[in-house]
Amino acid sequence: MLMLFSSLLQIKAHPSVAAHMLYDLDSVNKTPTTESTLLIIDIAGCDMEEKKDEEDSTLNEGEAEISIAHARRLVQSGVQASDIGIITPYAAQVVFLKMLKCNHDKLKYGDLYC
């Protein structure tokens, strides 16, 4: 299930930037990928099971693949890879995300932060 929260959240920002959108940047095209302020993807019931690595850190390969796919769409829309961050509290997930990043040409040489 894909949830777009741009109209449901009250985001507090300085008035000079409160209405800025990602697609307002010169190099970024307005696409469905760049229109939402916040993207949350609910993977419950999608057969994307969590695993534990040898150090008992959590990893979800499906979740990581979805995150990298979204980052690729952002880059294709003109967002610089160095402006994209994927946040996870799990060390194993970070390692897997970095491995996936290296497998995607558009992200390989960019500074996508995981």
Summary of the structure (lengths in Angstrom):
residues: 114
radius of gyration: 15.4
end to end distance: 23.2
largest distance: 47.6
contacts: 269
relative contact order: 0.17
helix: 37%
strand: 11%
